[in-house]
Structure formats: structure tokens, C-alpha cells
Amino acid sequence: MLDVDGSVASADALVSRVEQLIERIDADGPVDESAPSGLAAVVAPVHGMRVLHREMHPPEVGGGGARGGAGSLLKKTVRRMTSWYVEPRFQVQEQIDGQAVEFAAETYNALVRMEEEIEELRRQNVRTRLEVVVAGERIRRQRLVVDRVAELVAHLEEVVRGAADQDELRVLSKEFATLLDRLGADTVSGVDLDYVEFERRFRGDLQHIAEAQRRYLSLFPSVAVPGTIVDIGCGRGEMLAMLAEEGHEVLGVDMDAGMVQACLDEGLPAVQDDGLHYLAQAVPGSLKGVFCAQVVEHLLPAELEELVRRSFVALADDGVLVMETINPRSSFALGNHYYADTSHVRPVHPETLRFICEQVGFSTVALEERSPHPALDLREGLPDDAVGTSVQRLLESVFGYQDYVIVANK
């Protein structure tokens, strides 16, 4: 009989106890009904194994006398006899315990990160749902406007067919233009402007405009080449007059009745029509030139592309398309010229317009920036260093060239 843990037990009983402990380790031990959470839940099995190890190596029990000394001696003898079986498993298990704790810690950190990412995904999901709701509301409102436009179009057709009074027609036209403005398709809705007077005040007198455009005369084919040069958006007829003086066959096209009348008063041929409509009716290859000055900024992107495409079809093989517009790369030009005109839809970047012409099929497309602001003269006195370069770029960005011209040859 042996004295183990203060009690008397046989060697067989001790071996049986060790085997029971090993079975408990292999079975992961008893399950605690109060389940821990977090890192404790991950490392709890490892902690349980360490408790079992302590049970396998109970502490020495103090005691005097022969019986206590004999028990101590016997325990040492039994430990030496069983160490070949217990100690190797204990050492291996110690290593497994250390690795298990490290793995548990890494697993816990990964779980924490996953929970944070899931929470962020939840927040993004909420934001996305809100954005979908807002977009849906906007679409609903736009549909209401579109439906109303359709109703007005049908009503206008009935008015035209029934030859109703002009007052009702004007009221419906005003409402129709207002709805188009809300849809972003027009920016002059409901505005009754004397555009002839507007041009005189904001663009300058006829002589000033004519001098600025005179250099464009050399861009078109010579007078000996047959064909008409059409000025889309001819305005008061400055370019028409110079082309006619050179001997070209010309025609002005403008939607504003006042502008057309101003041209007719000067003896210049002009018709009141939409430029896109006129070009669509033109005989393919019949024109030798199409000129548009300060027109493209009045068009929607789809209309702009269609203008270039229809010009390409209407032009002869050696025909030229010349387009001048406000340069959006000049902040001064945008603030002082572009936004002054309520009929402007959006500025057109020069490289964008050049790209459209190239895509349509024009063989060569040249871009030239014009009308430099007087402030650019200050570049001559700037030092040749980093500060001077920065100031030069600032001058060019704020002031720069106020207009640009695209010359597209078919």
C-alpha cells in the first residue's frame, strides 16, 4: 500500500487514476454549463488541461514520523518507476498547451477583427439603403415631371390641330419650357430677352466682333470652290457680312427672330431655324463650310455630338467645320462671360470637343486658344524659378485664354 495525497492507495489504483486523467484530457474534459465568452472561451480547455496536470503531480504532504518518511520514500520510488510513462506525455502536452494558447490568442484577435469588419459592412449597408431611398425619390419626382411633359405635348398637339387661341398656346409653351428646365434640358425657360440688345451689351458692337472673327476667313476653302458656308447661330450677322464681302455664298441660321431680322435688315440671307434641323435637311456634301461662334455651349452633350455629326455629313470632302466657344480653362471667362448668358447649358472643354470631332471622322482637328487676358502680360516680368513658374501657372488658370476655336477638316 502507498501513501499518495495523504491517502493510502495501491500501485494499480494510482495507474488507474492516471489513465482516467488521460481519458479526461482526450475527451476535452467536462463541459462547464456557464459558457465563458471572448478569449476565456477560447483558452478555457487549455486551462482545464493544466489543472489536470496539477492533479497528476499533487503537492507533497507534510508529516512526521516513520509513516510519513516511508510514504515519501515510496512516492519517490513510484514516480521514478512511472516517469517513463507519465513524464514524456506531460512534456509533450506542455508544448501543445503553449501552442494552443498562442493559437487561441490569434484566433481571438482574428474574431475581433472580423466583428469590426462586419460592423463596418453593416454601417455601409445602412448608408447604401439610405442612398437607394433618396435615388428612388428623385427618380419618382423626375417621372412625375416627364409624365407632365408628355401630357403637355399631347395638349399642345391638340391645340395646334384645333387652332386654339394664341394665349393658351403661349401659357402651355411657358409651362413646357419650365419643365424642361427642371429636367436640365433647357436653361432659358420662361425668360423673354431681347437677345439683340443682350448681344450688344455683353458681346460688344458689330465692328469689335467682326475684327475678332476676321482671321477665320482664311480657314475656309477659297471663293473658287463651289458650295455654301452656313453660319449656325449667326446672331447679328458679323461673320456673314465678311464672308459675303469675300464673295462666298452664305446663309445664316438662327432660332431668334430678332437676330434673323437684324441680318435681313443688313441685306444678309438668313432663316429662322434650329441648326440641327437645318443640317439634317441639307443635301449631303453640299456645304463647303460650317461656322459656329458661341453656339456649342448652348447645347446638351447629345445635341453637340449630333451637330458635329450632321456637319460632317453635310460638308463636301474638302469642307471645314469651325467652332468658337468660351474657354472653361479660364476662370475669368467662366465668371464674367459664360454665366452672364442664361441660355448657356454647360461649358465644353476644348479637348472634349476635339475628341468628338475626331470620333465623328474629321481627318484633321486643330485646337487654338484665343483672346488672351491682358493679365497674361505679367508673365514677362516673372523670375525664372519655382515661384515664378507657380505664379505663371496661376495667371494662366485664373485668366488665361478666354476663347478657343476648333478647326475640323473633313
ZAMAR-789810 format. One line per 3 residues: number of its first residue (from 1); their letters; for each residue x, y, z of C-alpha. Coordinates in steps of 0.25 Angstrom, whole numbers, always signed. Layout:
# residues N
NUM = a = X/Y/Z ~ ...
# end
This chain:
# residues 410
1 = mld = +0/+0/+0 ~ +5/+14/-3 ~ +2/+28/+3
4 = vdg = -2/+37/-8 ~ -8/+51/-6 ~ -10/+47/+9
7 = sva = -18/+35/+6 ~ -13/+20/+4 ~ -14/+15/-10
10 = sad = -9/+3/-17 ~ +0/+4/-29 ~ -11/-1/-38
13 = alv = -20/+9/-33 ~ -10/+20/-36 ~ -8/+15/-50
16 = srv = -24/+14/-52 ~ -25/+29/-47 ~ -14/+33/-57
19 = eql = -22/+26/-68 ~ -35/+33/-64 ~ -28/+46/-65
22 = ier = -23/+44/-79 ~ -36/+39/-83 ~ -42/+52/-78
25 = ida = -31/+60/-86 ~ -34/+53/-98 ~ -49/+55/-97
28 = dgp = -47/+70/-94 ~ -51/+69/-80 ~ -65/+72/-75
31 = vde = -73/+84/-81 ~ -76/+95/-72 ~ -90/+99/-72
34 = sap = -87/+114/-70 ~ -81/+116/-84 ~ -70/+127/-84
37 = sgl = -69/+137/-95 ~ -57/+144/-102 ~ -43/+140/-100
40 = aav = -47/+132/-88 ~ -56/+123/-97 ~ -44/+120/-106
43 = vap = -34/+117/-95 ~ -43/+110/-85 ~ -40/+96/-90
46 = vhg = -25/+99/-89 ~ -26/+104/-75 ~ -34/+91/-71
49 = mrv = -23/+83/-76 ~ -13/+90/-68 ~ -22/+87/-55
52 = lhr = -22/+72/-59 ~ -7/+73/-60 ~ -6/+78/-46
55 = emh = -15/+67/-41 ~ -5/+57/-47 ~ +6/+63/-39
58 = ppe = +0/+66/-26 ~ +8/+74/-16 ~ +16/+68/-5
61 = vgg = +8/+66/+8 ~ +16/+69/+20 ~ +16/+59/+32
64 = gga = +26/+54/+43 ~ +29/+40/+48 ~ +33/+27/+41
67 = rgg = +20/+26/+34 ~ +22/+40/+27 ~ +36/+37/+23
70 = ags = +33/+23/+18 ~ +22/+29/+9 ~ +31/+40/+4
73 = llk = +41/+30/+0 ~ +31/+21/-6 ~ +25/+32/-15
76 = ktv = +38/+36/-20 ~ +41/+21/-24 ~ +27/+20/-31
79 = rrm = +30/+33/-38 ~ +43/+28/-43 ~ +36/+15/-47
82 = tsw = +25/+22/-55 ~ +33/+34/-60 ~ +36/+27/-73
85 = yve = +21/+27/-76 ~ +16/+40/-70 ~ +27/+50/-72
88 = prf = +28/+49/-87 ~ +13/+51/-89 ~ +14/+63/-79
91 = qvq = +25/+70/-86 ~ +18/+68/-100 ~ +5/+73/-94
94 = eqi = +13/+85/-88 ~ +17/+89/-102 ~ +3/+86/-108
97 = dgq = -2/+95/-97 ~ +7/+107/-101 ~ +4/+106/-116
100 = ave = -11/+105/-112 ~ -11/+118/-104 ~ -4/+125/-116
103 = faa = -14/+119/-126 ~ -25/+123/-117 ~ -20/+137/-116
106 = ety = -18/+139/-131 ~ -32/+133/-133 ~ -38/+143/-123
109 = nal = -31/+155/-130 ~ -36/+150/-143 ~ -50/+149/-138
112 = vrm = -49/+163/-132 ~ -45/+168/-146 ~ -56/+160/-153
115 = eee = -66/+166/-144 ~ -61/+180/-146 ~ -61/+178/-162
118 = iee = -75/+172/-161 ~ -80/+184/-153 ~ -74/+193/-163
121 = lrr = -81/+185/-174 ~ -94/+187/-166 ~ -92/+202/-166
124 = qnv = -89/+203/-181 ~ -101/+195/-183 ~ -110/+205/-176
127 = rtr = -103/+216/-184 ~ -106/+209/-197 ~ -120/+207/-193
130 = lev = -122/+221/-190 ~ -115/+225/-203 ~ -125/+216/-211
133 = vva = -137/+222/-204 ~ -132/+236/-208 ~ -129/+232/-222
136 = ger = -143/+225/-223 ~ -150/+238/-218 ~ -142/+246/-229
139 = irr = -146/+237/-240 ~ -160/+237/-235 ~ -160/+252/-236
142 = qrl = -154/+252/-250 ~ -164/+242/-254 ~ -175/+252/-250
145 = vvd = -169/+263/-258 ~ -167/+254/-270 ~ -181/+250/-269
148 = rva = -186/+264/-268 ~ -177/+268/-280 ~ -184/+256/-288
151 = elv = -197/+262/-284 ~ -193/+276/-289 ~ -188/+271/-302
154 = ahl = -201/+263/-305 ~ -209/+276/-301 ~ -200/+285/-310
157 = eev = -203/+275/-322 ~ -218/+277/-319 ~ -217/+292/-318
160 = vrg = -209/+292/-331 ~ -219/+283/-338 ~ -231/+291/-333
163 = aad = -225/+304/-336 ~ -228/+309/-322 ~ -225/+324/-317
166 = qde = -211/+328/-316 ~ -212/+332/-302 ~ -214/+317/-298
169 = lrv = -203/+313/-307 ~ -193/+323/-300 ~ -197/+318/-286
172 = lsk = -195/+304/-290 ~ -181/+307/-296 ~ -177/+314/-284
175 = efa = -180/+302/-275 ~ -174/+293/-284 ~ -161/+301/-284
178 = tll = -161/+301/-269 ~ -162/+286/-268 ~ -150/+285/-278
181 = drl = -142/+294/-269 ~ -145/+285/-257 ~ -140/+273/-265
184 = gad = -127/+280/-269 ~ -131/+281/-284 ~ -132/+296/-285
187 = tvs = -128/+308/-277 ~ -135/+319/-283 ~ -149/+314/-279
190 = gvd = -159/+326/-277 ~ -149/+337/-280 ~ -153/+347/-290
193 = ldy = -140/+354/-294 ~ -137/+364/-305 ~ -125/+356/-310
196 = vef = -121/+366/-320 ~ -119/+376/-308 ~ -113/+365/-300
199 = err = -102/+363/-310 ~ -99/+377/-312 ~ -97/+379/-297
202 = frg = -90/+367/-293 ~ -82/+363/-306 ~ -79/+377/-312
205 = dlq = -82/+385/-324 ~ -82/+379/-338 ~ -69/+385/-342
208 = hia = -62/+379/-330 ~ -68/+365/-332 ~ -64/+366/-347
211 = eaq = -50/+369/-345 ~ -49/+357/-335 ~ -54/+348/-345
214 = rry = -47/+353/-358 ~ -36/+343/-356 ~ -45/+332/-358
217 = lsl = -48/+335/-373 ~ -35/+329/-377 ~ -39/+315/-371
220 = fps = -50/+313/-381 ~ -48/+308/-395 ~ -45/+319/-406
223 = vav = -57/+326/-413 ~ -54/+318/-425 ~ -58/+305/-418
226 = pgt = -73/+303/-420 ~ -83/+302/-408 ~ -89/+310/-397
229 = ivd = -83/+314/-384 ~ -94/+313/-373 ~ -93/+321/-360
232 = igc = -101/+313/-349 ~ -105/+323/-339 ~ -102/+335/-348
235 = grg = -106/+345/-338 ~ -106/+359/-344 ~ -98/+354/-356
238 = eml = -84/+359/-353 ~ -77/+347/-360 ~ -88/+346/-371
241 = aml = -84/+360/-375 ~ -69/+358/-376 ~ -71/+344/-384
244 = aee = -81/+351/-394 ~ -71/+362/-396 ~ -60/+352/-399
247 = ghe = -70/+346/-410 ~ -75/+334/-403 ~ -89/+328/-404
250 = vlg = -94/+329/-390 ~ -106/+326/-381 ~ -109/+330/-367
253 = vdm = -117/+321/-358 ~ -123/+325/-344 ~ -134/+322/-335
256 = dag = -136/+336/-330 ~ -146/+344/-339 ~ -139/+357/-335
259 = mvq = -125/+352/-339 ~ -131/+347/-353 ~ -138/+361/-355
262 = acl = -125/+368/-352 ~ -118/+360/-363 ~ -129/+363/-373
265 = deg = -129/+377/-370 ~ -114/+377/-374 ~ -117/+370/-387
268 = lpa = -111/+357/-382 ~ -118/+344/-385 ~ -123/+337/-372
271 = vqd = -134/+327/-368 ~ -140/+325/-354 ~ -138/+310/-351
274 = dgl = -131/+301/-342 ~ -117/+298/-346 ~ -118/+283/-344
277 = hyl = -131/+283/-352 ~ -125/+291/-364 ~ -113/+282/-365
280 = aqa = -122/+269/-365 ~ -129/+275/-377 ~ -116/+279/-384
283 = vpg = -112/+271/-396 ~ -100/+262/-392 ~ -87/+268/-398
286 = slk = -93/+281/-402 ~ -86/+291/-392 ~ -72/+295/-392
289 = gvf = -72/+301/-378 ~ -80/+301/-365 ~ -77/+313/-355
292 = caq = -82/+313/-341 ~ -78/+324/-332 ~ -82/+324/-317
295 = vve = -92/+313/-320 ~ -88/+299/-315 ~ -89/+304/-300
298 = hll = -104/+305/-303 ~ -105/+290/-306 ~ -107/+277/-298
301 = pae = -96/+267/-300 ~ -104/+259/-309 ~ -108/+271/-317
304 = lee = -94/+275/-318 ~ -89/+262/-324 ~ -101/+262/-333
307 = lvr = -97/+276/-338 ~ -83/+271/-341 ~ -88/+258/-348
310 = rsf = -98/+265/-357 ~ -88/+276/-361 ~ -79/+265/-365
313 = val = -89/+259/-374 ~ -94/+272/-380 ~ -79/+276/-383
316 = add = -72/+273/-396 ~ -59/+265/-396 ~ -51/+278/-394
319 = gvl = -61/+285/-385 ~ -57/+291/-372 ~ -65/+292/-358
322 = vme = -60/+304/-350 ~ -66/+305/-336 ~ -62/+316/-326
325 = tin = -67/+316/-311 ~ -63/+321/-297 ~ -51/+314/-291
328 = prs = -55/+307/-278 ~ -40/+307/-274 ~ -41/+322/-272
331 = sfa = -47/+324/-258 ~ -49/+339/-262 ~ -56/+335/-275
334 = lgn = -66/+326/-268 ~ -69/+336/-257 ~ -70/+348/-266
337 = hyy = -75/+343/-279 ~ -81/+329/-278 ~ -91/+331/-267
340 = adt = -95/+344/-271 ~ -104/+337/-282 ~ -116/+330/-277
343 = shv = -117/+322/-289 ~ -104/+314/-287 ~ -106/+300/-283
346 = rpv = -91/+296/-280 ~ -77/+299/-284 ~ -70/+290/-293
349 = hpe = -55/+286/-290 ~ -46/+288/-303 ~ -41/+274/-302
352 = tlr = -55/+269/-301 ~ -59/+276/-314 ~ -47/+272/-321
355 = fic = -49/+257/-317 ~ -63/+258/-322 ~ -59/+263/-336
358 = eqv = -48/+252/-337 ~ -58/+241/-333 ~ -68/+246/-344
361 = gfs = -58/+245/-355 ~ -51/+258/-358 ~ -37/+255/-364
364 = tva = -30/+267/-356 ~ -35/+274/-344 ~ -27/+287/-339
367 = lee = -29/+294/-326 ~ -25/+308/-323 ~ -27/+316/-311
370 = rsp = -31/+331/-313 ~ -33/+344/-307 ~ -22/+345/-296
373 = hpa = -26/+353/-284 ~ -17/+365/-282 ~ -12/+359/-269
376 = ldl = -4/+349/-276 ~ +6/+360/-280 ~ +11/+360/-265
379 = reg = +18/+347/-268 ~ +29/+354/-275 ~ +34/+360/-262
382 = lpd = +34/+347/-254 ~ +46/+341/-249 ~ +52/+328/-255
385 = dav = +50/+320/-242 ~ +40/+311/-235 ~ +32/+324/-230
388 = gts = +31/+330/-244 ~ +27/+317/-250 ~ +16/+316/-240
391 = vqr = +11/+330/-242 ~ +11/+328/-257 ~ +2/+315/-255
394 = lle = -7/+323/-246 ~ -9/+334/-256 ~ -12/+324/-267
397 = svf = -22/+317/-259 ~ -29/+329/-254 ~ -29/+338/-266
400 = gyq = -23/+330/-278 ~ -29/+330/-292 ~ -44/+334/-291
403 = dyv = -48/+327/-304 ~ -43/+315/-313 ~ -46/+310/-327
406 = iva = -47/+296/-333 ~ -44/+295/-348 ~ -48/+281/-353
409 = nk = -45/+278/-368 ~ -53/+266/-374
# end
